[in-house]
Amino acid sequence: MGLFDKKYCDICGEKIGQLEDGNLCKDCAKKLSPWFSDRRSSTVSEIKEQLAYREKNRERAAQFRTTRSYGEDWKLLLDEEHRWFTVTRARDLADANPDILDYTALTGCRVDIDESRTEQMREDADGKEVSYVPPRYEYSYDFDIIISVNHPYFDEMRFRLNDSSVDIEPQSTVQRPMMGQRPMAGQMQRPMPGQMQRPMAGRPQPMGRTMMGQTMNVAPVNFDPENSMEYRKYREMGDEIRAALQQVMETARGGAAAQPTAQEEEEAVPASAAADAKETARILTALGVDIVKLHSLYIARNTRLCDWYENGKITVCSKEEYFERVITFLEQIPETVAVERMFSRIPEKDAVFCNWGCSWWRLRDELLQKMEEEGRYQGRCCDYLNGAALCLLKSE
Protein backbone atom coordinates (compact mmCIF):
# COMPACT_ATOMS: atom_id res chain seq x y z
CA MET A 1 0.00 0.00 0.00
CA GLY A 2 1.44 3.39 -1.02
CA LEU A 3 1.93 6.37 1.25
CA PHE A 4 -1.02 8.27 -0.20
CA ASP A 5 -3.38 5.33 -0.70
CA LYS A 6 -6.86 5.79 0.77
CA LYS A 7 -7.56 4.03 4.08
CA TYR A 8 -10.89 2.60 5.13
CA CYS A 9 -12.71 1.76 8.36
CA ASP A 10 -12.03 -1.77 9.58
CA ILE A 11 -15.54 -1.86 11.04
CA CYS A 12 -17.78 -0.82 8.15
CA GLY A 13 -15.47 -0.02 5.22
CA GLU A 14 -16.03 3.75 5.12
CA LYS A 15 -13.34 6.48 5.32
CA ILE A 16 -11.15 6.51 8.35
CA GLY A 17 -9.97 7.69 11.72
CA GLN A 18 -7.11 5.85 13.43
CA LEU A 19 -7.05 3.00 15.96
CA GLU A 20 -4.18 1.16 17.65
CA ASP A 21 -4.13 -1.53 14.96
CA GLY A 22 -6.55 -0.25 12.34
CA ASN A 23 -8.93 2.49 11.28
CA LEU A 24 -12.34 3.83 12.30
CA CYS A 25 -14.75 6.07 10.36
CA LYS A 26 -16.71 8.99 11.82
CA ASP A 27 -20.04 7.17 11.64
CA CYS A 28 -18.76 4.24 13.70
CA ALA A 29 -17.04 6.62 16.14
CA LYS A 30 -20.39 8.34 16.79
CA LYS A 31 -21.84 5.02 17.93
CA LEU A 32 -19.31 4.69 20.75
CA SER A 33 -20.12 5.80 24.27
CA PRO A 34 -19.86 9.59 24.69
CA TRP A 35 -17.90 8.94 27.93
CA PHE A 36 -15.32 6.78 26.16
CA SER A 37 -11.98 8.55 25.59
CA ASP A 38 -9.46 5.79 24.72
CA ARG A 39 -10.40 5.31 21.10
CA ARG A 40 -6.90 5.82 19.66
CA SER A 41 -5.37 3.26 22.00
CA SER A 42 -8.11 0.67 21.36
CA THR A 43 -7.82 -2.26 18.98
CA VAL A 44 -10.29 -3.09 16.22
CA SER A 45 -11.49 -6.06 18.27
CA GLU A 46 -12.11 -3.87 21.34
CA ILE A 47 -14.07 -1.34 19.28
CA LYS A 48 -16.21 -4.12 17.81
CA GLU A 49 -16.92 -5.39 21.32
CA GLN A 50 -17.99 -1.92 22.45
CA LEU A 51 -20.25 -1.44 19.44
CA ALA A 52 -21.92 -4.75 20.28
CA TYR A 53 -22.42 -3.52 23.86
CA ARG A 54 -23.86 -0.25 22.54
CA GLU A 55 -26.43 -2.09 20.45
CA LYS A 56 -27.47 -4.13 23.48
CA ASN A 57 -27.62 -0.88 25.49
CA ARG A 58 -30.09 0.49 22.95
CA GLU A 59 -32.62 -2.09 24.17
CA ARG A 60 -32.22 -0.78 27.71
CA ALA A 61 -32.59 2.81 26.54
CA ALA A 62 -35.90 1.90 24.91
CA GLN A 63 -37.10 0.28 28.16
CA PHE A 64 -35.90 3.11 30.42
CA ARG A 65 -38.71 4.85 32.31
CA THR A 66 -37.69 8.03 34.12
CA THR A 67 -39.05 8.25 37.66
CA ARG A 68 -36.72 11.03 38.88
CA SER A 69 -34.89 13.75 36.96
CA TYR A 70 -32.21 16.18 38.15
CA GLY A 71 -30.55 19.07 36.31
CA GLU A 72 -31.52 21.41 33.49
CA ASP A 73 -29.46 20.89 30.30
CA TRP A 74 -27.49 17.77 31.13
CA LYS A 75 -29.71 15.61 33.33
CA LEU A 76 -29.31 12.72 35.70
CA LEU A 77 -32.24 10.35 35.16
CA LEU A 78 -33.24 7.50 37.47
CA ASP A 79 -35.36 4.48 36.63
CA GLU A 80 -36.19 3.20 40.11
CA GLU A 81 -38.16 0.21 38.87
CA HIS A 82 -35.21 -1.28 36.96
CA ARG A 83 -32.61 0.33 39.26
CA TRP A 84 -30.94 2.03 36.32
CA PHE A 85 -29.52 5.51 35.85
CA THR A 86 -28.17 7.55 32.98
CA VAL A 87 -26.81 11.02 32.19
CA THR A 88 -27.97 12.70 29.01
CA ARG A 89 -29.22 15.90 27.45
CA ALA A 90 -31.41 14.04 24.96
CA ARG A 91 -35.20 13.84 25.18
CA ASP A 92 -35.58 10.70 23.08
CA LEU A 93 -33.53 8.07 24.90
CA ALA A 94 -34.26 5.31 22.40
CA ASP A 95 -32.82 7.45 19.61
CA ALA A 96 -29.88 8.96 21.53
CA ASN A 97 -28.89 5.66 23.16
CA PRO A 98 -27.20 7.07 26.30
CA ASP A 99 -25.32 4.56 28.44
CA ILE A 100 -27.79 2.92 30.86
CA LEU A 101 -26.03 1.79 34.03
CA ASP A 102 -27.12 -0.40 36.92
CA TYR A 103 -27.24 1.15 40.39
CA THR A 104 -24.45 -1.23 41.37
CA ALA A 105 -22.08 0.39 38.83
CA LEU A 106 -22.06 3.65 40.79
CA THR A 107 -18.99 4.10 43.03
CA GLY A 108 -19.02 7.81 43.90
CA CYS A 109 -20.01 11.35 43.04
CA ARG A 110 -18.55 14.77 43.71
CA VAL A 111 -19.33 18.36 42.79
CA ASP A 112 -16.48 20.41 41.33
CA ILE A 113 -16.91 24.19 41.57
CA ASP A 114 -14.28 25.93 39.46
CA GLU A 115 -13.51 29.54 40.38
CA SER A 116 -11.58 31.98 38.23
CA ARG A 117 -11.15 35.72 38.58
CA THR A 118 -10.40 38.60 36.24
CA GLU A 119 -9.00 41.87 37.47
CA GLN A 120 -11.06 44.96 36.65
CA MET A 121 -9.17 47.96 35.35
CA ARG A 122 -9.80 51.71 35.16
CA GLU A 123 -8.52 54.52 32.95
CA ASP A 124 -6.02 56.91 34.44
CA ALA A 125 -5.53 60.57 33.50
CA ASP A 126 -3.58 59.54 30.40
CA GLY A 127 -6.26 57.13 29.19
CA LYS A 128 -4.25 54.05 30.17
CA GLU A 129 -5.76 51.06 31.90
CA VAL A 130 -4.47 50.70 35.43
CA SER A 131 -5.42 48.67 38.48
CA TYR A 132 -7.74 49.95 41.17
CA VAL A 133 -6.23 50.38 44.60
CA PRO A 134 -6.95 47.98 46.18
CA PRO A 135 -7.45 45.69 43.15
CA ARG A 136 -10.96 44.73 42.07
CA TYR A 137 -11.91 41.41 40.56
CA GLU A 138 -14.82 39.83 38.77
CA TYR A 139 -15.33 36.19 39.70
CA SER A 140 -16.54 33.41 37.44
CA TYR A 141 -17.84 29.99 38.46
CA ASP A 142 -18.58 26.71 36.70
CA PHE A 143 -20.27 23.71 38.30
CA ASP A 144 -19.34 20.18 37.22
CA ILE A 145 -20.66 16.83 38.40
CA ILE A 146 -18.19 13.94 38.34
CA ILE A 147 -19.82 10.53 38.69
CA SER A 148 -17.41 7.64 39.30
CA VAL A 149 -18.50 4.28 37.91
CA ASN A 150 -17.32 0.72 37.51
CA HIS A 151 -17.72 0.20 33.77
CA PRO A 152 -15.66 -1.62 31.13
CA TYR A 153 -15.37 1.40 28.82
CA PHE A 154 -15.14 4.44 31.10
CA ASP A 155 -14.47 5.34 34.73
CA GLU A 156 -16.39 8.58 35.11
CA MET A 157 -19.22 10.65 33.68
CA ARG A 158 -18.48 14.35 33.90
CA PHE A 159 -20.99 17.02 32.91
CA ARG A 160 -21.61 20.71 33.55
CA LEU A 161 -24.71 22.00 35.32
CA ASN A 162 -24.56 25.60 34.06
CA ASP A 163 -24.76 26.33 30.34
CA SER A 164 -22.77 29.56 30.79
CA SER A 165 -20.39 30.67 33.53
CA VAL A 166 -21.86 32.36 36.59
CA ASP A 167 -20.20 35.79 36.73
CA ILE A 168 -20.22 37.72 40.00
CA GLU A 169 -18.97 41.26 40.42
CA PRO A 170 -18.49 41.90 44.13
CA GLN A 171 -20.34 44.95 45.36
CA SER A 172 -17.61 47.45 46.06
CA THR A 173 -18.76 51.00 46.58
CA VAL A 174 -19.99 52.64 49.75
CA GLN A 175 -21.88 55.93 49.76
CA ARG A 176 -20.72 58.24 52.56
CA PRO A 177 -23.44 60.36 54.18
CA MET A 178 -23.42 64.14 53.91
CA MET A 179 -22.11 66.07 56.87
CA GLY A 180 -24.63 66.00 59.69
CA GLN A 181 -26.61 63.14 58.14
CA ARG A 182 -26.87 59.63 59.46
CA PRO A 183 -26.98 56.79 56.95
CA MET A 184 -30.44 55.29 56.64
CA ALA A 185 -30.93 51.56 56.88
CA GLY A 186 -30.16 49.96 53.53
CA GLN A 187 -28.43 53.12 52.24
CA MET A 188 -25.27 51.32 51.18
CA GLN A 189 -24.96 52.32 47.54
CA ARG A 190 -23.74 49.50 45.37
CA PRO A 191 -23.55 49.25 41.59
CA MET A 192 -25.50 46.73 39.60
CA PRO A 193 -23.47 43.91 38.01
CA GLY A 194 -21.67 45.25 34.96
CA GLN A 195 -22.08 48.87 36.04
CA MET A 196 -18.84 49.56 37.91
CA GLN A 197 -18.20 53.27 37.64
CA ARG A 198 -15.00 54.57 36.10
CA PRO A 199 -13.51 57.95 36.99
CA MET A 200 -13.93 60.61 34.32
CA ALA A 201 -10.99 60.84 31.92
CA GLY A 202 -8.41 63.29 33.14
CA ARG A 203 -9.71 63.22 36.72
CA PRO A 204 -7.97 60.43 38.60
CA GLN A 205 -9.79 59.04 41.58
CA PRO A 206 -8.44 60.39 44.86
CA MET A 207 -7.24 57.73 47.25
CA GLY A 208 -7.06 57.95 51.02
CA ARG A 209 -9.15 60.86 52.34
CA THR A 210 -12.61 61.35 50.85
CA MET A 211 -14.95 64.29 51.27
CA MET A 212 -18.24 63.67 53.01
CA GLY A 213 -20.96 62.89 50.52
CA GLN A 214 -18.60 61.37 47.95
CA THR A 215 -18.44 57.73 46.91
CA MET A 216 -15.36 55.88 48.13
CA ASN A 217 -14.06 52.84 46.28
CA VAL A 218 -13.26 50.05 48.70
CA ALA A 219 -12.38 46.41 48.41
CA PRO A 220 -15.26 44.03 49.09
CA VAL A 221 -15.18 42.75 52.62
CA ASN A 222 -15.80 39.03 53.20
CA PHE A 223 -16.86 38.38 49.62
CA ASP A 224 -19.14 35.35 49.59
CA PRO A 225 -20.45 33.89 46.29
CA GLU A 226 -23.37 32.40 48.25
CA ASN A 227 -24.90 35.89 48.15
CA SER A 228 -25.51 35.30 44.44
CA MET A 229 -28.86 33.66 43.72
CA GLU A 230 -27.53 32.06 40.52
CA TYR A 231 -24.50 30.64 42.34
CA ARG A 232 -26.73 29.17 45.05
CA LYS A 233 -29.03 27.68 42.43
CA TYR A 234 -26.29 25.60 40.80
CA ARG A 235 -24.53 24.78 44.05
CA GLU A 236 -27.81 23.43 45.49
CA MET A 237 -28.50 21.60 42.23
CA GLY A 238 -25.13 19.89 42.56
CA ASP A 239 -25.80 19.01 46.20
CA GLU A 240 -29.17 17.59 45.20
CA ILE A 241 -27.65 15.35 42.52
CA ARG A 242 -24.91 14.16 44.86
CA ALA A 243 -27.47 13.35 47.57
CA ALA A 244 -29.64 11.46 45.05
CA LEU A 245 -26.68 9.36 43.92
CA GLN A 246 -25.69 8.72 47.52
CA GLN A 247 -29.17 7.31 48.01
CA VAL A 248 -28.70 5.20 44.86
CA MET A 249 -25.52 3.70 46.31
CA GLU A 250 -27.25 2.96 49.60
CA THR A 251 -30.10 1.29 47.72
CA ALA A 252 -27.60 -0.80 45.75
CA ARG A 253 -25.83 -1.86 48.96
CA GLY A 254 -29.18 -2.82 50.47
CA GLY A 255 -29.56 -5.41 47.74
CA ALA A 256 -32.75 -7.29 48.47
CA ALA A 257 -34.72 -4.32 49.80
CA ALA A 258 -37.29 -3.77 47.07
CA GLN A 259 -37.85 -0.19 45.98
CA PRO A 260 -41.38 1.03 45.25
CA THR A 261 -42.28 1.43 41.61
CA ALA A 262 -43.58 4.72 40.26
CA GLN A 263 -47.09 3.24 40.16
CA GLU A 264 -46.85 2.13 43.77
CA GLU A 265 -45.67 5.59 44.86
CA GLU A 266 -48.69 7.17 43.22
CA GLU A 267 -51.13 5.04 45.22
CA ALA A 268 -53.10 6.67 48.01
CA VAL A 269 -51.64 7.17 51.46
CA PRO A 270 -52.43 4.34 53.89
CA ALA A 271 -55.60 5.09 55.77
CA SER A 272 -53.84 5.19 59.15
CA ALA A 273 -51.34 7.85 57.98
CA ALA A 274 -54.08 9.99 56.44
CA ALA A 275 -56.21 9.63 59.56
CA ASP A 276 -53.28 10.63 61.78
CA ALA A 277 -52.58 13.73 59.72
CA LYS A 278 -56.24 14.74 59.73
CA GLU A 279 -56.75 14.14 63.44
CA THR A 280 -53.58 16.03 64.38
CA ALA A 281 -54.69 19.02 62.32
CA ARG A 282 -58.13 19.05 63.94
CA ILE A 283 -56.72 18.88 67.46
CA LEU A 284 -54.37 21.80 66.80
CA THR A 285 -57.21 23.79 65.25
CA ALA A 286 -59.48 23.15 68.27
CA LEU A 287 -56.67 24.32 70.55
CA GLY A 288 -56.45 27.61 68.67
CA VAL A 289 -52.84 27.17 67.54
CA ASP A 290 -51.89 29.94 65.11
CA ILE A 291 -48.40 28.77 63.96
CA VAL A 292 -47.32 25.26 62.90
CA LYS A 293 -44.13 23.66 61.62
CA LEU A 294 -44.02 20.39 59.73
CA HIS A 295 -40.90 18.23 59.67
CA SER A 296 -39.98 15.63 57.09
CA LEU A 297 -37.88 12.91 58.69
CA TYR A 298 -34.11 13.01 58.27
CA ILE A 299 -31.71 10.41 59.61
CA ALA A 300 -28.46 11.66 61.14
CA ARG A 301 -25.28 9.63 61.03
CA ASN A 302 -23.97 7.84 64.12
CA THR A 303 -27.38 7.51 65.75
CA ARG A 304 -29.49 4.53 66.75
CA LEU A 305 -32.03 5.55 64.11
CA CYS A 306 -29.21 5.43 61.54
CA ASP A 307 -28.35 1.88 62.63
CA TRP A 308 -31.98 0.80 62.30
CA TYR A 309 -32.25 2.40 58.87
CA GLU A 310 -29.06 0.83 57.54
CA ASN A 311 -30.02 -2.58 58.95
CA GLY A 312 -33.46 -2.43 57.33
CA LYS A 313 -35.37 -2.30 60.62
CA ILE A 314 -37.16 0.89 59.58
CA THR A 315 -38.14 2.35 56.22
CA VAL A 316 -38.94 5.90 55.16
CA CYS A 317 -42.16 6.75 53.37
CA SER A 318 -41.97 7.89 49.75
CA LYS A 319 -41.90 11.53 48.80
CA GLU A 320 -45.35 11.22 47.24
CA GLU A 321 -46.77 9.74 50.45
CA TYR A 322 -45.31 12.57 52.51
CA PHE A 323 -46.81 15.11 50.09
CA GLU A 324 -50.23 13.55 50.60
CA ARG A 325 -49.88 13.68 54.38
CA VAL A 326 -48.87 17.35 54.26
CA ILE A 327 -51.74 18.33 51.95
CA THR A 328 -54.25 16.38 54.06
CA PHE A 329 -52.99 18.24 57.13
CA LEU A 330 -53.11 21.65 55.42
CA GLU A 331 -56.66 21.12 54.19
CA GLN A 332 -57.82 20.58 57.77
CA ILE A 333 -56.32 23.70 59.37
CA PRO A 334 -57.73 27.25 59.01
CA GLU A 335 -56.24 29.40 56.28
CA THR A 336 -55.27 31.92 58.98
CA VAL A 337 -52.75 29.54 60.57
CA ALA A 338 -49.16 30.41 59.63
CA VAL A 339 -47.17 27.45 58.28
CA GLU A 340 -43.53 28.22 59.01
CA ARG A 341 -42.00 25.03 57.64
CA MET A 342 -42.99 22.00 55.60
CA PHE A 343 -39.59 20.30 55.18
CA SER A 344 -36.67 19.88 57.55
CA ARG A 345 -33.05 19.61 56.50
CA ILE A 346 -29.61 18.73 57.78
CA PRO A 347 -26.13 19.12 56.22
CA GLU A 348 -25.52 16.30 53.76
CA LYS A 349 -22.29 15.26 55.48
CA ASP A 350 -24.26 14.61 58.68
CA ALA A 351 -27.10 12.57 57.16
CA VAL A 352 -27.67 9.14 55.67
CA PHE A 353 -31.14 10.20 54.52
CA CYS A 354 -32.65 13.63 54.02
CA ASN A 355 -35.58 14.71 51.85
CA TRP A 356 -35.26 11.89 49.29
CA GLY A 357 -32.11 13.47 47.84
CA CYS A 358 -33.98 16.68 46.90
CA SER A 359 -33.42 20.27 48.01
CA TRP A 360 -36.15 21.73 50.22
CA TRP A 361 -37.06 24.45 47.73
CA ARG A 362 -37.63 21.90 44.98
CA LEU A 363 -39.84 19.84 47.27
CA ARG A 364 -41.78 22.97 48.21
CA ASP A 365 -42.34 23.88 44.55
CA GLU A 366 -43.45 20.33 43.71
CA LEU A 367 -45.88 20.29 46.64
CA LEU A 368 -47.45 23.63 45.75
CA GLN A 369 -47.76 22.61 42.11
CA LYS A 370 -49.49 19.38 43.13
CA MET A 371 -51.96 21.31 45.30
CA GLU A 372 -52.71 23.74 42.48
CA GLU A 373 -53.19 20.99 39.91
CA GLU A 374 -55.55 19.08 42.22
CA GLY A 375 -57.49 22.16 43.37
CA ARG A 376 -56.52 21.67 47.01
CA TYR A 377 -55.59 24.42 49.45
CA GLN A 378 -55.13 25.21 53.14
CA GLY A 379 -58.46 25.31 54.97
CA ARG A 380 -60.44 23.56 52.21
CA CYS A 381 -61.84 20.97 54.65
CA CYS A 382 -61.84 23.10 57.78
CA ASP A 383 -65.62 23.00 58.33
CA TYR A 384 -65.84 21.07 61.58
CA LEU A 385 -65.65 23.79 64.29
CA ASN A 386 -68.39 25.32 66.44
CA GLY A 387 -70.81 22.48 65.88
CA ALA A 388 -70.63 22.70 62.09
CA ALA A 389 -70.81 18.93 61.73
CA LEU A 390 -73.89 18.74 63.99
CA CYS A 391 -75.61 21.52 62.05
CA LEU A 392 -74.94 19.70 58.80
CA LEU A 393 -76.36 16.46 60.26
CA LYS A 394 -79.48 18.28 61.52
CA SER A 395 -80.12 19.88 58.12
CA GLU A 396 -80.05 16.47 56.49
N, C-alpha and C positions, 0 to 999 in steps of 0.2 A: 504494500500500500504506500503510495507516494505521500510526500509531506503535505500537499494541498488537496488530497483526496477528501471527499465528503465523508463525515462520520454519522452513524445512525444509532438511535436508541436501541439498547439491547433488550428492552422490555417490549416495545411495540413497533420498532422499526422507523419511527419518525426522527427528525433532526434532534441534535444532541445537547446535553450538558454532560459534565464529567463525573464519573464515579471512581472508586479505588481501582477497579479492574474492568471498567467498561464505561458506557455512556447512558445518559438519561435525558429524555426530551422534556420540554416544559409542561406538556399535558400530563405526563406521568408524575412529574414533580408536584403538580398541583393536587394530586390525589393523596400525597403523603400527609401525615399528621402536621398541623400547623405548629405544633410544639417541638417537632423533630428538627434538630440542627446539625446532625452528623452525616448529612448526605454525601459529602465529598469523600469521607473516610469509610463509606459503606460499600460492600460488594454488591454485585448484581443479584446474587442469591438472597442477600439480606433485604434488598429493596423489594424483591418479589415476595418475600415473606411478609413484609410490612403491608404491601398492597393487598395481599390476601386477607390480612387482619383488618384492613380498612374496609374491605367489602363486607366482611362479617360484622363489623361495627355499624355499617349502614342499617342492618336489620335492627340493631338496638336503638339507633337514632329514630327509626320509624315507630318503635314501640314506646319511646320515652314519653312520659306524661308528667309535665311540670306541676308539682304541688307547692313549691316555694321558689321565689325568684328574688335575687338580690343584685343591686347595681342598676346603672342607667344605660350606658352604651354597651360595654362588655358586661355580661351578666353571669353570675353563678346560678345554675338551675339545679334543683333537687327533685328527684323522683323517689318519694319516700316508700312507695309501694314496692318497687323493684330494688330499692336501696342503691340507686345510681346517682351520679352527679356529672355535670359537664360545665364547661365555660365556653361561652360563645357570644357573638353579637348578632347571629342570624336569627330570623324569625321562623323560618322553615327548616327544622332540624333534619328532616328526612332528605332534603335537598343539599343542605350544607355539610351534613355528615360530620359533626363535631365529635371528638373522642368521648365516648361514654364510659365512665369508670365506675367500678364498684366502690362502695363505701370503704371496703377493706384496703383499697389501694392508697387511701389518703394517709400521709405520715406527718403532716404539719402544715402550718399556715402562718405567715407573718405579714404585717403591713409595713411598707417602706415609704416613709415620707421624706422626699428629697427637697432640701432647701438650698436655694442659691440667692445671691444678692448682687445688686447692681448699684454702684454709687451714683447719686444724683449730683449734677454739676450746675453751676450758675455762671453768668457772664460777669466779668469784672469791668472796670472802667474802660479798658482797651478792647472790649468785645471778645476776650478770650474766655474759654471755659475753665473754671477753677473749682476746687472743692469748697464746700461749705465748711465752716468751722463752728462746732465739730462736724465731721462728715455726716452726710445723710445717705440712706440707702433705701432702695425699693427691694422688697423680698418677693421671691417667687417659689411656689410649692407645687410639687407633683406627688400623686398618691398611687402607689403600686401595690398590688396584692401578689404575693409569691406563695403558690400552693405547692408543697412538696409531695411527690407521689412515688409509689413503687410501681414502675411501668417498664416494659421491655424497650420502649423506644424514646422515652424522655423521663427526666427526673423532676421537672418542675413546670408549672403553668403560671406564667407571669403576665399580668395585664394591668392596664391603667384605668383608674376610676374616673378621673377628670379628662374631658376631651380637650381642654386647653388649660394652661398653667393658671394657678390661682395667684394673682398678683396683689400684694398688699403694700401700700405706702403708709408707713407709720405716721400717725398724726403728730405734727411737730411744730406747731406755732401756738403761742400763748398770748392772749390779748391782755395787756396791762390796763388796769382801770385808770381813769382820769384822776387827777389830784383831788382828794376830798371824797372820792366815790369808793364804795365798797363793791367788790365783784358780786353780782347776783349769782344765785345757784344756777349751774349749767351755762355760765357765761364764758367758758373756755372756748376760744375761737379756734377752730381747726379747719383746715382746707379739705375739700372733697378730694377723693382719690383722683390723681391726674391733674390737680389744680394747684400744685405747689407754686407759690408766688416767687418770681425772680425780681431782684432789684432793678430799677430803671437803669438803662445804659448810661454810663457816665456818672452814676451816683452809687458808689460802692456802699454796701451795707455796713453800718457801724457795728463794731463788736465791743463787748464789755458793757459800758454804761448805756442805758436806754432811757429816753425821756418818758415820763408818765403819759400814757395814752397811746404809745407806739406799740407795734407788734414786735416781739423779740423772738428770733429764731433760736430754738433750743433743741438739743438732742432728745429723742423720745426716751422716756424713763420707763424701765421695766416693760419693754415691748413684748407683747404676747399675741401670737397669731390666733389664739383662741377667741380673741375679740372680733375676728372676722367671721361673719355668718357662713360665707362660702367655705372657708377653711374648716369650720366645725362640721359642716354638712358632709364633706368627703372624709374627714377623720372619723366621724360617727358611722358613716357607711362602711369604712374599712373595719372598724370595731365590730360592726354587726355581722359582716361576712366572716370574720375570724371566729366570732362566737358561734355562728351557725356551723362552721366546719369543725369546731371543737366538739359540738354536740354530735356531729356526724361520726367523729372518731369514737366518742363514747358509746354511741349506738352500735358501731361495728365491734367494739370490744365486748359489748354485752352479748353479742352472738344470738342466742336463742330468743331473747326478749323481742317479741313481735311488735312492730310499729303499726299504729293505726293507719289504714288507708285513707285517702282523701274522702271517699264516700262515708266511711265510718266517722270521720271527724265532723262531717256535716250533719250527722244525726242529732236529734234533740238531746238536750241535757237530761241526765237521769232525773227522775222525778224527785228524789230525795234532795239533790243539789238545788234544783229549782225551788223546791218548797222551803229549804233553808234560807236561800237568798230572799225570797218573798217575805217569810216570817220575820227575818232580821230587820228588813226595811220597815215593816209595819210596827214593830216594837219601838224602833228609834223614832218613827213618826209620832206614835202615841206619847212618847216621852218628851216631845217638843224639841228634839235635837235640831240645831240649825246649821251645823257643819259636820261633814263626814269625810273620811279618808278610806279608800279601798287599797288593799295591798295584794298584788300578785305574789305568789310564793317564789322566793329565791332560796337556793341552798348554798350556804357558805362552806368553804373548805375546812377540813380539820374539825368537824363537828359530828355529833352522833347522827344527826339527820343526814349528813353527807355519807356516813358509813352505810346507813340503811338504804339510801338512794343507789349507791354504787353496788351494793349487794343484792339489789332487786327486791328489798323488803317493802319499799314504797314506790309509787309511781306518781307522776305529775299529770294533771289533766291537760288536755290539748288546749291550744290557743283559742280555738273556736268554742270550746266548752266554757272557758273562762269568759269570753265575750258574752255568751248567752247569760251567764250568771250575773255579770255586771249590768247588762241591759235590763234583765228581770228586776234587779235591785233598784235601778234608777227609775223604772216605770212606777214603782210602788211608793217612792218618796215624793213629797211636795216639790214643785218646781222652785220654791223659794229657798230650799236647802242648798247651801254652798258645798260643792264637791271639790275638795282641795287636791285629791290625788286619786288616780285609777290604776296606776302601775307603780310598783316599787322597783328599786334598782340597787345594785351593788357593783363595785369595781370588778371588772372581768377577772383580774388576777386573783381575786378573793372568792370566786364562785365556781361551782361545778355545774350549776344550772341557774339561769336568770332570763326570764322573759322570752323563752323559746328562741334564743339567739337573735332577737330583734331589739332595736332601740325603742325606748319608751315613746318617742314622738311618732314613730311609724305605727306602733300599736294603737296609739291614741287616734291617729288619722284613720286607720282601718276600722276602728270601733265606731267612730262618728259617721263614717261613710255607710257602714252596715245599718246603723240606726236610721239614717236618712233614707236609704234604699227601701227599708222595711216599714217606714212610716211610724217609727217608735221614738219616744222622747221621754224625758224626765217628767214624772207626774201623770203620765197617761192613764195609769190604773189606780191613781190615788183618790178613790171614791168611797172609802170605807170608814171615815171618821164621823164623829158626832151622830151616830145612829143611822148613817146613810144606808147601810145594808138592811137595817130593819125597816126603814121607810120604803126601800125598794120592794122588800118582801110583802109589806102591807098593801102597796099599790097593785101588786099582782093578785 
